[in-house]
Amino acid sequence: MENDELNISMMKLVFATHNEHKLKELRSKLSQLGPDRVHWEIFSLDDIGCTEEIPEPHETLQENAMAKARYVWERYSLPCFADDTGLEIDALDGRPGVYSARYAGEGCSFADNVLKVLKEMKGEHRRSARFRTVIALILEGEGHYFEGQVEGSILEEGRGDGGFGYDPVFMPEGYALSFAEMPLSEKNRISHRARAVEQLIEFLAMVDG
């Protein structure tokens, strides 16, 4: 009976992504908080039958995140949030930034993007960088933003086989491991996305009253 009551009280919230890595990270983060603080059940685009790749045509993380959230809200009338993340490398004037997911060109793989960054950073001594995530939430038709970032540096070669994207070449400040070498629980404690998600969760908890 208790489980049935919990399921009835859970509210549906769509995460506008097809990326199973992102979904796994977010659900892991939520599970750490316990059921007393989480009253939202997270669904992916695939879960609601949305098979399209939502365009990201804008020049800022904020605009892209909100465009994806609005796409779902306008077509499915469901509360929705979306994120956009960029790796900003100081020696590359902030690149790849908003183009991080397709830095090596349309249809490129994570590995292609990493190889391009390593090639451009070859011989560069200034290796400071940061990951930045912006989450856009649409709730009852209104938009809200949450942002998280983590400072670090770009390694000279990839290390580790966990995570995804640029994780093998990004070492967060104060650590001797790349994101790809860290257990998911540790990455979830300090990552850019985790910090943005924490703000999102606090907001949702406040909305729940």
mmCIF file of the C-alpha atoms, coordinates in Angstrom:
data_MODEL
# 
_entry.id   MODEL 
# 
loop_
_atom_site.group_PDB 
_atom_site.id 
_atom_site.type_symbol 
_atom_site.label_atom_id 
_atom_site.label_alt_id 
_atom_site.label_comp_id 
_atom_site.label_asym_id 
_atom_site.label_entity_id 
_atom_site.label_seq_id 
_atom_site.pdbx_PDB_ins_code 
_atom_site.Cartn_x 
_atom_site.Cartn_y 
_atom_site.Cartn_z 
_atom_site.occupancy 
_atom_site.B_iso_or_equiv 
_atom_site.pdbx_formal_charge 
_atom_site.auth_seq_id 
_atom_site.auth_comp_id 
_atom_site.auth_asym_id 
_atom_site.auth_atom_id 
_atom_site.pdbx_PDB_model_num 
ATOM 1   C CA . MET A 1 1   ? 0.000  0.000  0.000   1.00 0.00 ? 1   MET A CA 1 
ATOM 2   C CA . GLU A 1 2   ? 2.785  2.420  0.863   1.00 0.00 ? 2   GLU A CA 1 
ATOM 3   C CA . ASN A 1 3   ? 4.423  1.869  -2.536  1.00 0.00 ? 3   ASN A CA 1 
ATOM 4   C CA . ASP A 1 4   ? 1.082  2.431  -4.296  1.00 0.00 ? 4   ASP A CA 1 
ATOM 5   C CA . GLU A 1 5   ? 0.563  5.674  -2.423  1.00 0.00 ? 5   GLU A CA 1 
ATOM 6   C CA . LEU A 1 6   ? 4.086  6.817  -3.316  1.00 0.00 ? 6   LEU A CA 1 
ATOM 7   C CA . ASN A 1 7   ? 3.548  6.065  -7.022  1.00 0.00 ? 7   ASN A CA 1 
ATOM 8   C CA . ILE A 1 8   ? 0.242  7.949  -7.038  1.00 0.00 ? 8   ILE A CA 1 
ATOM 9   C CA . SER A 1 9   ? 1.895  11.012 -5.479  1.00 0.00 ? 9   SER A CA 1 
ATOM 10  C CA . MET A 1 10  ? 4.777  11.081 -7.968  1.00 0.00 ? 10  MET A CA 1 
ATOM 11  C CA . MET A 1 11  ? 4.492  13.714 -10.710 1.00 0.00 ? 11  MET A CA 1 
ATOM 12  C CA . LYS A 1 12  ? 5.755  13.230 -14.250 1.00 0.00 ? 12  LYS A CA 1 
ATOM 13  C CA . LEU A 1 13  ? 8.662  15.402 -15.375 1.00 0.00 ? 13  LEU A CA 1 
ATOM 14  C CA . VAL A 1 14  ? 10.284 14.989 -18.776 1.00 0.00 ? 14  VAL A CA 1 
ATOM 15  C CA . PHE A 1 15  ? 14.030 15.302 -19.272 1.00 0.00 ? 15  PHE A CA 1 
ATOM 16  C CA . ALA A 1 16  ? 14.367 16.354 -22.936 1.00 0.00 ? 16  ALA A CA 1 
ATOM 17  C CA . THR A 1 17  ? 17.149 13.971 -23.881 1.00 0.00 ? 17  THR A CA 1 
ATOM 18  C CA . HIS A 1 18  ? 17.811 10.711 -25.701 1.00 0.00 ? 18  HIS A CA 1 
ATOM 19  C CA . ASN A 1 19  ? 21.183 10.460 -23.964 1.00 0.00 ? 19  ASN A CA 1 
ATOM 20  C CA . GLU A 1 20  ? 21.146 7.428  -21.657 1.00 0.00 ? 20  GLU A CA 1 
ATOM 21  C CA . HIS A 1 21  ? 24.366 8.583  -19.956 1.00 0.00 ? 21  HIS A CA 1 
ATOM 22  C CA . LYS A 1 22  ? 22.771 11.883 -18.906 1.00 0.00 ? 22  LYS A CA 1 
ATOM 23  C CA . LEU A 1 23  ? 19.610 10.111 -17.778 1.00 0.00 ? 23  LEU A CA 1 
ATOM 24  C CA . LYS A 1 24  ? 21.598 7.613  -15.703 1.00 0.00 ? 24  LYS A CA 1 
ATOM 25  C CA . GLU A 1 25  ? 23.575 10.419 -14.039 1.00 0.00 ? 25  GLU A CA 1 
ATOM 26  C CA . LEU A 1 26  ? 20.456 12.376 -13.193 1.00 0.00 ? 26  LEU A CA 1 
ATOM 27  C CA . ARG A 1 27  ? 18.505 9.410  -11.811 1.00 0.00 ? 27  ARG A CA 1 
ATOM 28  C CA . SER A 1 28  ? 21.550 8.434  -9.749  1.00 0.00 ? 28  SER A CA 1 
ATOM 29  C CA . LYS A 1 29  ? 21.696 11.957 -8.336  1.00 0.00 ? 29  LYS A CA 1 
ATOM 30  C CA . LEU A 1 30  ? 18.006 11.880 -7.445  1.00 0.00 ? 30  LEU A CA 1 
ATOM 31  C CA . SER A 1 31  ? 18.292 8.464  -5.792  1.00 0.00 ? 31  SER A CA 1 
ATOM 32  C CA . GLN A 1 32  ? 20.939 9.825  -3.417  1.00 0.00 ? 32  GLN A CA 1 
ATOM 33  C CA . LEU A 1 33  ? 18.417 12.298 -2.003  1.00 0.00 ? 33  LEU A CA 1 
ATOM 34  C CA . GLY A 1 34  ? 15.884 9.729  -0.816  1.00 0.00 ? 34  GLY A CA 1 
ATOM 35  C CA . PRO A 1 35  ? 12.122 9.446  -1.510  1.00 0.00 ? 35  PRO A CA 1 
ATOM 36  C CA . ASP A 1 36  ? 11.172 12.066 1.078   1.00 0.00 ? 36  ASP A CA 1 
ATOM 37  C CA . ARG A 1 37  ? 12.732 14.815 -1.065  1.00 0.00 ? 37  ARG A CA 1 
ATOM 38  C CA . VAL A 1 38  ? 11.873 13.562 -4.563  1.00 0.00 ? 38  VAL A CA 1 
ATOM 39  C CA . HIS A 1 39  ? 8.262  13.707 -5.711  1.00 0.00 ? 39  HIS A CA 1 
ATOM 40  C CA . TRP A 1 40  ? 8.929  13.763 -9.446  1.00 0.00 ? 40  TRP A CA 1 
ATOM 41  C CA . GLU A 1 41  ? 9.294  10.745 -11.718 1.00 0.00 ? 41  GLU A CA 1 
ATOM 42  C CA . ILE A 1 42  ? 11.766 11.436 -14.536 1.00 0.00 ? 42  ILE A CA 1 
ATOM 43  C CA . PHE A 1 43  ? 10.951 10.356 -18.093 1.00 0.00 ? 43  PHE A CA 1 
ATOM 44  C CA . SER A 1 44  ? 13.159 10.641 -21.170 1.00 0.00 ? 44  SER A CA 1 
ATOM 45  C CA . LEU A 1 45  ? 12.058 11.648 -24.657 1.00 0.00 ? 45  LEU A CA 1 
ATOM 46  C CA . ASP A 1 46  ? 12.005 7.975  -25.621 1.00 0.00 ? 46  ASP A CA 1 
ATOM 47  C CA . ASP A 1 47  ? 9.696  7.231  -22.675 1.00 0.00 ? 47  ASP A CA 1 
ATOM 48  C CA . ILE A 1 48  ? 7.055  9.659  -23.988 1.00 0.00 ? 48  ILE A CA 1 
ATOM 49  C CA . GLY A 1 49  ? 7.390  8.497  -27.599 1.00 0.00 ? 49  GLY A CA 1 
ATOM 50  C CA . CYS A 1 50  ? 9.353  11.498 -28.855 1.00 0.00 ? 50  CYS A CA 1 
ATOM 51  C CA . THR A 1 51  ? 11.885 10.080 -31.297 1.00 0.00 ? 51  THR A CA 1 
ATOM 52  C CA . GLU A 1 52  ? 12.955 13.351 -32.936 1.00 0.00 ? 52  GLU A CA 1 
ATOM 53  C CA . GLU A 1 53  ? 16.356 14.927 -32.434 1.00 0.00 ? 53  GLU A CA 1 
ATOM 54  C CA . ILE A 1 54  ? 15.418 18.376 -31.160 1.00 0.00 ? 54  ILE A CA 1 
ATOM 55  C CA . PRO A 1 55  ? 17.422 21.108 -32.947 1.00 0.00 ? 55  PRO A CA 1 
ATOM 56  C CA . GLU A 1 56  ? 19.981 23.188 -31.049 1.00 0.00 ? 56  GLU A CA 1 
ATOM 57  C CA . PRO A 1 57  ? 20.403 26.126 -33.445 1.00 0.00 ? 57  PRO A CA 1 
ATOM 58  C CA . HIS A 1 58  ? 21.255 28.893 -31.001 1.00 0.00 ? 58  HIS A CA 1 
ATOM 59  C CA . GLU A 1 59  ? 24.476 30.611 -29.951 1.00 0.00 ? 59  GLU A CA 1 
ATOM 60  C CA . THR A 1 60  ? 24.134 30.205 -26.172 1.00 0.00 ? 60  THR A CA 1 
ATOM 61  C CA . LEU A 1 61  ? 23.601 27.295 -23.791 1.00 0.00 ? 61  LEU A CA 1 
ATOM 62  C CA . GLN A 1 62  ? 20.588 29.073 -22.289 1.00 0.00 ? 62  GLN A CA 1 
ATOM 63  C CA . GLU A 1 63  ? 18.820 29.475 -25.626 1.00 0.00 ? 63  GLU A CA 1 
ATOM 64  C CA . ASN A 1 64  ? 19.433 25.880 -26.675 1.00 0.00 ? 64  ASN A CA 1 
ATOM 65  C CA . ALA A 1 65  ? 18.242 24.460 -23.356 1.00 0.00 ? 65  ALA A CA 1 
ATOM 66  C CA . MET A 1 66  ? 15.037 26.512 -23.408 1.00 0.00 ? 66  MET A CA 1 
ATOM 67  C CA . ALA A 1 67  ? 14.360 25.661 -27.066 1.00 0.00 ? 67  ALA A CA 1 
ATOM 68  C CA . LYS A 1 68  ? 14.448 21.947 -26.237 1.00 0.00 ? 68  LYS A CA 1 
ATOM 69  C CA . ALA A 1 69  ? 12.210 22.335 -23.183 1.00 0.00 ? 69  ALA A CA 1 
ATOM 70  C CA . ARG A 1 70  ? 9.681  24.421 -25.132 1.00 0.00 ? 70  ARG A CA 1 
ATOM 71  C CA . TYR A 1 71  ? 9.627  21.849 -27.944 1.00 0.00 ? 71  TYR A CA 1 
ATOM 72  C CA . VAL A 1 72  ? 8.339  19.218 -25.489 1.00 0.00 ? 72  VAL A CA 1 
ATOM 73  C CA . TRP A 1 73  ? 5.985  21.563 -23.642 1.00 0.00 ? 73  TRP A CA 1 
ATOM 74  C CA . GLU A 1 74  ? 4.306  22.785 -26.820 1.00 0.00 ? 74  GLU A CA 1 
ATOM 75  C CA . ARG A 1 75  ? 3.838  19.287 -28.298 1.00 0.00 ? 75  ARG A CA 1 
ATOM 76  C CA . TYR A 1 76  ? 3.149  17.131 -25.245 1.00 0.00 ? 76  TYR A CA 1 
ATOM 77  C CA . SER A 1 77  ? 1.890  19.616 -22.600 1.00 0.00 ? 77  SER A CA 1 
ATOM 78  C CA . LEU A 1 78  ? 4.145  18.005 -19.997 1.00 0.00 ? 78  LEU A CA 1 
ATOM 79  C CA . PRO A 1 79  ? 6.413  19.723 -17.466 1.00 0.00 ? 79  PRO A CA 1 
ATOM 80  C CA . CYS A 1 80  ? 9.849  19.478 -18.972 1.00 0.00 ? 80  CYS A CA 1 
ATOM 81  C CA . PHE A 1 81  ? 13.453 20.434 -18.477 1.00 0.00 ? 81  PHE A CA 1 
ATOM 82  C CA . ALA A 1 82  ? 16.398 20.335 -20.832 1.00 0.00 ? 82  ALA A CA 1 
ATOM 83  C CA . ASP A 1 83  ? 20.085 20.967 -20.471 1.00 0.00 ? 83  ASP A CA 1 
ATOM 84  C CA . ASP A 1 84  ? 22.868 22.180 -22.663 1.00 0.00 ? 84  ASP A CA 1 
ATOM 85  C CA . THR A 1 85  ? 26.475 21.751 -21.664 1.00 0.00 ? 85  THR A CA 1 
ATOM 86  C CA . GLY A 1 86  ? 29.663 23.265 -22.979 1.00 0.00 ? 86  GLY A CA 1 
ATOM 87  C CA . LEU A 1 87  ? 33.348 22.659 -22.378 1.00 0.00 ? 87  LEU A CA 1 
ATOM 88  C CA . GLU A 1 88  ? 35.069 26.056 -22.333 1.00 0.00 ? 88  GLU A CA 1 
ATOM 89  C CA . ILE A 1 89  ? 38.844 25.946 -22.842 1.00 0.00 ? 89  ILE A CA 1 
ATOM 90  C CA . ASP A 1 90  ? 40.702 29.174 -22.121 1.00 0.00 ? 90  ASP A CA 1 
ATOM 91  C CA . ALA A 1 91  ? 43.521 28.555 -24.612 1.00 0.00 ? 91  ALA A CA 1 
ATOM 92  C CA . LEU A 1 92  ? 40.910 28.017 -27.353 1.00 0.00 ? 92  LEU A CA 1 
ATOM 93  C CA . ASP A 1 93  ? 39.070 31.266 -26.574 1.00 0.00 ? 93  ASP A CA 1 
ATOM 94  C CA . GLY A 1 94  ? 36.227 29.359 -24.900 1.00 0.00 ? 94  GLY A CA 1 
ATOM 95  C CA . ARG A 1 95  ? 35.812 26.705 -27.586 1.00 0.00 ? 95  ARG A CA 1 
ATOM 96  C CA . PRO A 1 96  ? 34.190 24.280 -28.094 1.00 0.00 ? 96  PRO A CA 1 
ATOM 97  C CA . GLY A 1 97  ? 31.562 25.922 -25.850 1.00 0.00 ? 97  GLY A CA 1 
ATOM 98  C CA . VAL A 1 98  ? 28.036 25.742 -27.217 1.00 0.00 ? 98  VAL A CA 1 
ATOM 99  C CA . TYR A 1 99  ? 29.316 23.546 -30.082 1.00 0.00 ? 99  TYR A CA 1 
ATOM 100 C CA . SER A 1 100 ? 30.795 20.901 -27.752 1.00 0.00 ? 100 SER A CA 1 
ATOM 101 C CA . ALA A 1 101 ? 28.494 18.074 -28.879 1.00 0.00 ? 101 ALA A CA 1 
ATOM 102 C CA . ARG A 1 102 ? 29.317 18.596 -32.573 1.00 0.00 ? 102 ARG A CA 1 
ATOM 103 C CA . TYR A 1 103 ? 32.765 20.178 -32.420 1.00 0.00 ? 103 TYR A CA 1 
ATOM 104 C CA . ALA A 1 104 ? 34.284 17.790 -34.983 1.00 0.00 ? 104 ALA A CA 1 
ATOM 105 C CA . GLY A 1 105 ? 31.343 18.285 -37.369 1.00 0.00 ? 105 GLY A CA 1 
ATOM 106 C CA . GLU A 1 106 ? 27.797 17.026 -37.820 1.00 0.00 ? 106 GLU A CA 1 
ATOM 107 C CA . GLY A 1 107 ? 27.455 13.302 -37.192 1.00 0.00 ? 107 GLY A CA 1 
ATOM 108 C CA . CYS A 1 108 ? 30.729 13.151 -35.260 1.00 0.00 ? 108 CYS A CA 1 
ATOM 109 C CA . SER A 1 109 ? 31.291 10.835 -32.305 1.00 0.00 ? 109 SER A CA 1 
ATOM 110 C CA . PHE A 1 110 ? 32.428 11.676 -28.774 1.00 0.00 ? 110 PHE A CA 1 
ATOM 111 C CA . ALA A 1 111 ? 35.827 10.250 -29.714 1.00 0.00 ? 111 ALA A CA 1 
ATOM 112 C CA . ASP A 1 112 ? 36.052 12.557 -32.768 1.00 0.00 ? 112 ASP A CA 1 
ATOM 113 C CA . ASN A 1 113 ? 35.407 15.603 -30.579 1.00 0.00 ? 113 ASN A CA 1 
ATOM 114 C CA . VAL A 1 114 ? 38.034 14.550 -28.039 1.00 0.00 ? 114 VAL A CA 1 
ATOM 115 C CA . LEU A 1 115 ? 40.627 13.960 -30.754 1.00 0.00 ? 115 LEU A CA 1 
ATOM 116 C CA . LYS A 1 116 ? 40.018 17.421 -32.228 1.00 0.00 ? 116 LYS A CA 1 
ATOM 117 C CA . VAL A 1 117 ? 40.457 19.070 -28.811 1.00 0.00 ? 117 VAL A CA 1 
ATOM 118 C CA . LEU A 1 118 ? 43.651 17.128 -28.099 1.00 0.00 ? 118 LEU A CA 1 
ATOM 119 C CA . LYS A 1 119 ? 45.047 18.073 -31.508 1.00 0.00 ? 119 LYS A CA 1 
ATOM 120 C CA . GLU A 1 120 ? 44.281 21.769 -30.988 1.00 0.00 ? 120 GLU A CA 1 
ATOM 121 C CA . MET A 1 121 ? 45.778 21.657 -27.475 1.00 0.00 ? 121 MET A CA 1 
ATOM 122 C CA . LYS A 1 122 ? 48.981 19.878 -28.488 1.00 0.00 ? 122 LYS A CA 1 
ATOM 123 C CA . GLY A 1 123 ? 51.981 21.745 -27.081 1.00 0.00 ? 123 GLY A CA 1 
ATOM 124 C CA . GLU A 1 124 ? 49.758 24.221 -25.219 1.00 0.00 ? 124 GLU A CA 1 
ATOM 125 C CA . HIS A 1 125 ? 50.836 24.937 -21.630 1.00 0.00 ? 125 HIS A CA 1 
ATOM 126 C CA . ARG A 1 126 ? 47.730 26.877 -20.605 1.00 0.00 ? 126 ARG A CA 1 
ATOM 127 C CA . ARG A 1 127 ? 45.254 24.042 -20.082 1.00 0.00 ? 127 ARG A CA 1 
ATOM 128 C CA . SER A 1 128 ? 42.635 25.589 -17.795 1.00 0.00 ? 128 SER A CA 1 
ATOM 129 C CA . ALA A 1 129 ? 39.027 24.851 -18.707 1.00 0.00 ? 129 ALA A CA 1 
ATOM 130 C CA . ARG A 1 130 ? 35.564 24.490 -17.254 1.00 0.00 ? 130 ARG A CA 1 
ATOM 131 C CA . PHE A 1 131 ? 32.420 22.516 -17.878 1.00 0.00 ? 131 PHE A CA 1 
ATOM 132 C CA . ARG A 1 132 ? 29.237 24.586 -17.717 1.00 0.00 ? 132 ARG A CA 1 
ATOM 133 C CA . THR A 1 133 ? 25.674 23.268 -17.726 1.00 0.00 ? 133 THR A CA 1 
ATOM 134 C CA . VAL A 1 134 ? 22.493 25.295 -18.069 1.00 0.00 ? 134 VAL A CA 1 
ATOM 135 C CA . ILE A 1 135 ? 19.142 23.672 -17.283 1.00 0.00 ? 135 ILE A CA 1 
ATOM 136 C CA . ALA A 1 136 ? 15.926 25.231 -18.560 1.00 0.00 ? 136 ALA A CA 1 
ATOM 137 C CA . LEU A 1 137 ? 12.696 24.141 -16.875 1.00 0.00 ? 137 LEU A CA 1 
ATOM 138 C CA . ILE A 1 138 ? 9.156  24.813 -18.059 1.00 0.00 ? 138 ILE A CA 1 
ATOM 139 C CA . LEU A 1 139 ? 6.578  24.347 -15.327 1.00 0.00 ? 139 LEU A CA 1 
ATOM 140 C CA . GLU A 1 140 ? 2.988  25.452 -15.829 1.00 0.00 ? 140 GLU A CA 1 
ATOM 141 C CA . GLY A 1 141 ? 4.131  27.338 -18.907 1.00 0.00 ? 141 GLY A CA 1 
ATOM 142 C CA . GLU A 1 142 ? 6.763  29.411 -17.120 1.00 0.00 ? 142 GLU A CA 1 
ATOM 143 C CA . GLY A 1 143 ? 10.498 29.179 -17.784 1.00 0.00 ? 143 GLY A CA 1 
ATOM 144 C CA . HIS A 1 144 ? 13.231 28.888 -15.153 1.00 0.00 ? 144 HIS A CA 1 
ATOM 145 C CA . TYR A 1 145 ? 17.039 28.558 -15.447 1.00 0.00 ? 145 TYR A CA 1 
ATOM 146 C CA . PHE A 1 146 ? 19.635 26.799 -13.296 1.00 0.00 ? 146 PHE A CA 1 
ATOM 147 C CA . GLU A 1 147 ? 23.393 26.786 -13.913 1.00 0.00 ? 147 GLU A CA 1 
ATOM 148 C CA . GLY A 1 148 ? 26.340 24.784 -12.634 1.00 0.00 ? 148 GLY A CA 1 
ATOM 149 C CA . GLN A 1 149 ? 30.007 24.766 -13.519 1.00 0.00 ? 149 GLN A CA 1 
ATOM 150 C CA . VAL A 1 150 ? 33.215 23.048 -12.478 1.00 0.00 ? 150 VAL A CA 1 
ATOM 151 C CA . GLU A 1 151 ? 36.738 24.315 -13.071 1.00 0.00 ? 151 GLU A CA 1 
ATOM 152 C CA . GLY A 1 152 ? 39.534 22.021 -14.181 1.00 0.00 ? 152 GLY A CA 1 
ATOM 153 C CA . SER A 1 153 ? 42.132 21.359 -16.852 1.00 0.00 ? 153 SER A CA 1 
ATOM 154 C CA . ILE A 1 154 ? 42.564 19.485 -20.110 1.00 0.00 ? 154 ILE A CA 1 
ATOM 155 C CA . LEU A 1 155 ? 44.803 16.426 -19.936 1.00 0.00 ? 155 LEU A CA 1 
ATOM 156 C CA . GLU A 1 156 ? 47.336 15.677 -22.655 1.00 0.00 ? 156 GLU A CA 1 
ATOM 157 C CA . GLU A 1 157 ? 45.680 12.319 -23.360 1.00 0.00 ? 157 GLU A CA 1 
ATOM 158 C CA . GLY A 1 158 ? 42.479 10.534 -22.468 1.00 0.00 ? 158 GLY A CA 1 
ATOM 159 C CA . ARG A 1 159 ? 42.316 8.578  -19.207 1.00 0.00 ? 159 ARG A CA 1 
ATOM 160 C CA . GLY A 1 160 ? 39.607 6.217  -17.981 1.00 0.00 ? 160 GLY A CA 1 
ATOM 161 C CA . ASP A 1 161 ? 36.681 4.509  -19.667 1.00 0.00 ? 161 ASP A CA 1 
ATOM 162 C CA . GLY A 1 162 ? 33.739 5.805  -17.618 1.00 0.00 ? 162 GLY A CA 1 
ATOM 163 C CA . GLY A 1 163 ? 31.499 8.784  -18.228 1.00 0.00 ? 163 GLY A CA 1 
ATOM 164 C CA . PHE A 1 164 ? 30.987 10.141 -21.727 1.00 0.00 ? 164 PHE A CA 1 
ATOM 165 C CA . GLY A 1 165 ? 31.870 13.055 -23.988 1.00 0.00 ? 165 GLY A CA 1 
ATOM 166 C CA . TYR A 1 166 ? 35.010 14.906 -22.937 1.00 0.00 ? 166 TYR A CA 1 
ATOM 167 C CA . ASP A 1 167 ? 35.201 13.152 -19.541 1.00 0.00 ? 167 ASP A CA 1 
ATOM 168 C CA . PRO A 1 168 ? 38.454 11.261 -20.362 1.00 0.00 ? 168 PRO A CA 1 
ATOM 169 C CA . VAL A 1 169 ? 40.393 14.502 -20.954 1.00 0.00 ? 169 VAL A CA 1 
ATOM 170 C CA . PHE A 1 170 ? 38.899 16.707 -18.227 1.00 0.00 ? 170 PHE A CA 1 
ATOM 171 C CA . MET A 1 171 ? 40.433 16.681 -14.744 1.00 0.00 ? 171 MET A CA 1 
ATOM 172 C CA . PRO A 1 172 ? 38.433 18.690 -12.178 1.00 0.00 ? 172 PRO A CA 1 
ATOM 173 C CA . GLU A 1 173 ? 40.287 21.130 -9.960  1.00 0.00 ? 173 GLU A CA 1 
ATOM 174 C CA . GLY A 1 174 ? 41.615 19.547 -6.767  1.00 0.00 ? 174 GLY A CA 1 
ATOM 175 C CA . TYR A 1 175 ? 41.596 15.994 -8.149  1.00 0.00 ? 175 TYR A CA 1 
ATOM 176 C CA . ALA A 1 176 ? 44.181 13.721 -9.776  1.00 0.00 ? 176 ALA A CA 1 
ATOM 177 C CA . LEU A 1 177 ? 41.546 11.771 -11.735 1.00 0.00 ? 177 LEU A CA 1 
ATOM 178 C CA . SER A 1 178 ? 39.730 12.548 -14.950 1.00 0.00 ? 178 SER A CA 1 
ATOM 179 C CA . PHE A 1 179 ? 35.934 12.482 -14.865 1.00 0.00 ? 179 PHE A CA 1 
ATOM 180 C CA . ALA A 1 180 ? 36.150 9.195  -16.789 1.00 0.00 ? 180 ALA A CA 1 
ATOM 181 C CA . GLU A 1 181 ? 38.270 7.638  -14.019 1.00 0.00 ? 181 GLU A CA 1 
ATOM 182 C CA . MET A 1 182 ? 35.879 8.619  -11.216 1.00 0.00 ? 182 MET A CA 1 
ATOM 183 C CA . PRO A 1 183 ? 33.078 6.456  -9.865  1.00 0.00 ? 183 PRO A CA 1 
ATOM 184 C CA . LEU A 1 184 ? 29.724 7.837  -10.970 1.00 0.00 ? 184 LEU A CA 1 
ATOM 185 C CA . SER A 1 185 ? 28.822 8.620  -7.365  1.00 0.00 ? 185 SER A CA 1 
ATOM 186 C CA . GLU A 1 186 ? 31.888 10.854 -7.010  1.00 0.00 ? 186 GLU A CA 1 
ATOM 187 C CA . LYS A 1 187 ? 31.362 12.616 -10.326 1.00 0.00 ? 187 LYS A CA 1 
ATOM 188 C CA . ASN A 1 188 ? 27.727 13.206 -9.380  1.00 0.00 ? 188 ASN A CA 1 
ATOM 189 C CA . ARG A 1 189 ? 28.868 14.946 -6.218  1.00 0.00 ? 189 ARG A CA 1 
ATOM 190 C CA . ILE A 1 190 ? 30.985 17.601 -7.930  1.00 0.00 ? 190 ILE A CA 1 
ATOM 191 C CA . SER A 1 191 ? 30.070 17.825 -11.615 1.00 0.00 ? 191 SER A CA 1 
ATOM 192 C CA . HIS A 1 192 ? 28.655 20.814 -13.452 1.00 0.00 ? 192 HIS A CA 1 
ATOM 193 C CA . ARG A 1 193 ? 25.456 18.934 -14.248 1.00 0.00 ? 193 ARG A CA 1 
ATOM 194 C CA . ALA A 1 194 ? 25.121 17.773 -10.632 1.00 0.00 ? 194 ALA A CA 1 
ATOM 195 C CA . ARG A 1 195 ? 25.378 21.361 -9.403  1.00 0.00 ? 195 ARG A CA 1 
ATOM 196 C CA . ALA A 1 196 ? 22.721 22.550 -11.847 1.00 0.00 ? 196 ALA A CA 1 
ATOM 197 C CA . VAL A 1 197 ? 20.511 19.576 -10.955 1.00 0.00 ? 197 VAL A CA 1 
ATOM 198 C CA . GLU A 1 198 ? 20.826 20.387 -7.238  1.00 0.00 ? 198 GLU A CA 1 
ATOM 199 C CA . GLN A 1 199 ? 19.426 23.852 -7.937  1.00 0.00 ? 199 GLN A CA 1 
ATOM 200 C CA . LEU A 1 200 ? 16.618 22.298 -10.004 1.00 0.00 ? 200 LEU A CA 1 
ATOM 201 C CA . ILE A 1 201 ? 15.753 19.876 -7.196  1.00 0.00 ? 201 ILE A CA 1 
ATOM 202 C CA . GLU A 1 202 ? 15.716 22.634 -4.591  1.00 0.00 ? 202 GLU A CA 1 
ATOM 203 C CA . PHE A 1 203 ? 13.348 24.610 -6.789  1.00 0.00 ? 203 PHE A CA 1 
ATOM 204 C CA . LEU A 1 204 ? 11.038 21.625 -7.331  1.00 0.00 ? 204 LEU A CA 1 
ATOM 205 C CA . ALA A 1 205 ? 11.039 20.916 -3.586  1.00 0.00 ? 205 ALA A CA 1 
ATOM 206 C CA . MET A 1 206 ? 9.997  24.533 -2.973  1.00 0.00 ? 206 MET A CA 1 
ATOM 207 C CA . VAL A 1 207 ? 7.226  24.223 -5.557  1.00 0.00 ? 207 VAL A CA 1 
ATOM 208 C CA . ASP A 1 208 ? 5.992  21.045 -3.849  1.00 0.00 ? 208 ASP A CA 1 
ATOM 209 C CA . GLY A 1 209 ? 5.720  23.081 -0.668  1.00 0.00 ? 209 GLY A CA 1 
# 
